[in-house]
Amino acid sequence: MTAHFAFQPETLHDGVTNFLDLASRLVGTNRYVERWRHVRTPAEQKANAGLDIIARPQEFAGYLREKGASDTSFLISTTSESDAIPKPDPAYFTASIDYSGGTKVGRNNRLSFSGKNYSEAREHTLFLNEWIKVISQIVEWRTPLFVAVGSRNYPIHDAVCDHRAWPGWMAWFPARIDAHGLPAYALTVDIGEGTLVATQETNVITTDPSQVERAKEVEIALVEMGVLPTKDDLIGRVY
């Protein structure tokens, strides 16, 4: 999942504070996030240990600054663990999240989140209802320009309009989308002031031609409705 936000200047302190607010909100929204654990060294990884970023925010911010994060530009990244997800090693993480920001005028802010599944294909991670909970928390935290969830392959190999941001499976738009303009099989869920549009209940498997065709039909409908942003719109630069 990738969420794009309009540029908003933040110091590292403010960025960490805001990031931890969202991280706290995401705990329990899905099977992949039971607790956040930031691994700083190979020894911590081996010992299945790490920094509890929620309980020790100042230490987390200090560590990020030591690693090169600054008020001008920062990338905050961490991982979570969950006993609900089978793992070949107890020390393995089950989800990752990162957020980019800073005070320097430039590219829009961006947030990425993904679950890590060790027993199934990469495409099979969070269920639709779990994504709805995650996106609901993100929208409540800060209104995005666009949120995309889907296969990495669809935008590269299957997109009808490769300059636009449709990810194949689903996306949240910051405005209400009229379901009558979409194929009858498409799913819509109102979240906040916007709408989540999904091709189907599960992620689009790009090796299945019928699923890819449905994703393309939804993409075309969104383009015809004039709501699907370009990738350049989402990267954005403020001068």
N, C-alpha and C positions, 0 to 999 in steps of 0.2 A: 504494500500500500504506500502510495505517495500522496501527501497533501501539500498543496501550494498555497502560500499566503502572500498578500501584498507586503512589500517591504515595510518593516517597522523597526526603527533603530532601537537596539537594546544593548546595554552594557553586559559584560559576562555575568555579573552578579544577578542582574534582572533576568537574563536568559536562563541561568541555572534555576532561579526561583520559579520562573514560569514553566520550565521543563519538568521540574519535580512536581509541580501542581498537576500537570497532565499525567505524569508517570503514576502518581497516587490514584488518579481517577481510573486508570486502566487496569489496576489490580482487580482481579475477579470478574472482568468483563468477558473473559475467554479462558479456555483451558491452558493456554500457553503462558499466562502471567499470573503467578501466585506471589512472587516476590522478586525484587530487583537486586542484582548482585553485580557490582562492577569489579572485574578481575584486573588487577594491576601488574601482577608478576606471574611467571610460570609456576612458581611455588604455590601461589594462591589457587591457580587453576588445578594443579595436581591435588591439592588438599580440599578441593571443593569449597573454597573460601572466597572471600572478596569483601568489598566495601558495601555496606548497606546505605545506599545513597539517600534514602528517605530519612533514616535516623541520623545520618551524619552529613548534612548538606554542605557545611562549610569545608569539611575535609575533601568532599567531592569537588567543589569549586577550586580549592587550592591545588588539587591534583591536576585538574584540567589546565590550569594556568601554568603549572610546571611543564606540562606537555606541549605548550605553545599556544593555547587558546588566549585570546586577548579581547579587550573591549571592541577593538576594530573589527575583528573577524573571529568567529568560533564555530566549531562543530562539536556538539555534545552527543556522545554515543555511549550506550550501555546495553546490558543484556539482562534477561530475566531467567528464572528457572521455575519449573513446575513438576510436581510429583505425578500429575495427571498424564504427562506425555512420556511414553516409553523411550528410554535412551540407552545406548550401548555402554555408556559410562555415566555414573551419577554426577560427574563434574561438568557434563555438557550443558550448554544453555538451551533454552527452548523458544526464546524470542529475542529480537534485537530492535532497537529504536535509535534514531539519530535525528538531530535538529540543528539546522544551520542558521546563524544570525550574526549580529554585530551592529556597530554604529556606522560603519562605512556605507555610504550610499552606493547601491549596486544591484546585484541580483535579488530577486524576491526570496523570502524565507521559505524553507522547505522542511518537511517532516517525513521520515520514512519509518515504517513499522512492518515487521514480518514475523511469522511463526516459523519455527524450525522443526520439521517432522523427520524423524530418523527411520521410520518404518514404512512410509508410503512415498509416492512421488511428490516432488516439490509443490505441484499444483494443489495438493490436498492438505490444507492446513486448517484455517479457521472456517467454521460453518457460516452460512449466510447470516443467521441470527446473531452470531458472535461479531461479525463485521458490523452489523447494524449497531450493536452496543458500543463498539470501538469508535465508529464514526460519529455516533451521537455525542460521545464524550469529547471528541476533538472539536466538533461544531460548537458545543457549549463552551469549551475552553477558549477558542478563538475562531472566528468565522473564516473558513478558507475561500480561496478563489475556485478551487476544484480539488476533488479527492478521487484518486484512481486506484482500482483494485483489479488485478488480473495477471495473466501469464506474461512473462517477459518476451515470449516468442511472438505473440499476436501483433504488437506494434511494429516489430521488425520485419516479419515475413507475411503477414496476412491483412494488415490494415488497408482499407479502401483509400483513405486520405492519410498518407504517411506523415503529413505535416501537422495533423491534428492529434489530440491527446486521448482518443478512445483506447482503453486498455483491453477491450474484448469482453471482460466479464461484467464489471459494474463501475459506476462513477456517481459521485454526489455533485449536484449543481447548486449554486447559491440562489436559485429561484425555483418556483414551482414549475414542474414539467407536466404538461397535459398528456395523460396516458393515451388519449385517443389518437395522438399523432405517432404512436409507436406501434410496432407489431403486436398482435393480440397476446402473444406468449411472453412478452417482456413484463418484468415486475417493477413496480414503483412503490417507494416508501417515503413518505414525507418525514424529514428530519430537520428540526429547527425551521428556518425560513426557506429551506431548499428541499430538493427531492433526490433520493437515491434511485438510479435506474439500473436494473440488472438484466442481462440477457436471459439468465436461467437461475435455478436454485444453487447450482454448484459451479465451480470455476470452469471456464471454457478450455477444454482439452484440444490443443491445436493440431493433434494428429487425427482428430475426428472431423471429417469434412462437413458433416451436418451441423455440428456445434459451431464451427468457424463460419458457416453460411449464416446462421442465426445472428452471430455477433456482427457480421457485416451488415445485415439488414437493420439492426438496431443502430449501428454507426451511421448508416445512410439517413435514417429517419432523424437522428439528432442533428446531422448537418443540415438537412432540409428545414428543420425547425429553427435553425440559426443559434443553437445554444452550445455547440461543441467548440471549445476554444482551441486555438493553435498552440503548439508547443512553445513558440516564441512569446505568446501572450502570457504563458505561465512562468517562463524564466524571468521575463521582465527586467527592465533596467530603469532606475529613477535618476534623472539628471537635475 
